[in-house]
Amino acid sequence: TKRNEVNEALEGTGWKPIYKFSNRQLSTFYHEGDDHLHVAHKGTQPNSTFGAMDLVSDLKLGMANESSSYQFNYRLKETEKIYRAYKPKIFTMSGHSLGGATVIYALEKSRLLTDAIDQADTFNAGASPWPRVGENLKYLNPFRYKSLVQEDKKRKKKLNAAVTHHRMEKDFVSVSMRARPPTGEIRMYPLKEAVGPERKDE
C-alpha cells in the first residue's frame, strides 16, 4: 500500500523509488533523465518495529557519541554503497530529525560523499552541544597533522557551499546547533511560518 502511494505521488515527475536500496533506515530515489540520485535518511520512528534502536541512536547523539551508534555508521556505509552503484551526475541528500543528524555525520565522515554531494538539506536535525567523542584524536599524529588540517578545511569549504540546515524557531531537537553549529548554512524559520496565521472562530 505504501509503495503504491509513493508511486502515485511521483507519477509524471521522472522520479522513481529504488526499493532495493530503500528500507526503514533510508529511501532512495533516481531521476534517469537528469541522472540524479537522491538519498533520504529517515527520522526517529518510536512506534516502528525497531523504534528502540532509533531511541538508542538519539541517546548516543545527545552524548556526542555518534561513532558508537550502529545506525549512524550503517547509514554512512549504505549511502556510500548506493552512490557507488549509480555514480550519478547529480547527487543530493536530505534528512529530518535523527535522519538529519545521520546525514551530517555521513557527510562529515566520508570523503567519498563529501566529494560527491551537490546539495544536502536537513530539517530540524538532531544535534548535541558537546564536542563529538574522539573528534580531535586524529590530530595527535604529528606526521599527519598538517595534511589533516588542510583536508578538513577543504571539506568544510565544500560542505558550507552544499549543505543547508533548516530549523524552526524553538525546535528542541535542533536547538543545540546554536551551541555547536554543523558545517553548512543554518536557516531558522519563525514558528508562524510552520503553523500559519492564527485563525479566529467566526
C-alpha positions, 0 to 999 in steps of 0.5 A: 500500500505504501509503495503504491502511494509513493508511486502515485505521488511521483507519477509524471515527475521522472522520479522513481523509488529504488526499493532495493536500496530503500528500507526503514533506515533510508529511501532512495530515489533516481531521476534517469533523465537528469541522472540524479540520485537522491538519498533520504535518511529517515527520522526517529520512528518510536512506534516502528518495529525497531523504534528502540534502536532509533531511541538508542541512536538519539541517546548516543547523539545527545552524548556526542557519541555518534561513532558508537551508534550502529545506525549512524555508521550503517547509514554512512556505509549504505549511502556510500554503497548506493552512490557507488552503484549509480555514480550519478551526475547529480547527487543530493541528500536530505534528512529530518530529525535523527535522519538529519543528524545521520546525514551530517555525520555521513557527510562529515565522515566520508570523503567519498560523499563529501566529494560527491554531494551537490546539495544536502538539506536537513530539517530540524536535525538532531544535534548535541552541544558537546564536542563529538567523542574522539573528534580531535584524536586524529590530530595527535599524529604529528606526521599527519597533522598538517595534511589533516588540517588542510583536508578538513578545511577543504571539506568544510569549504565544500560542505558550507557551499552544499549543505543547508540546515533548516530549523524552526524557531524553538525546535528542541531537537535542533536547538543545540546547533546554536551551541555547536553549529554543523558545517553548512548554512543554518536557516531558522524559520519563525514558528508562524511560518510552520503553523500559519496565521492564527485563525479566529472562530467566526 
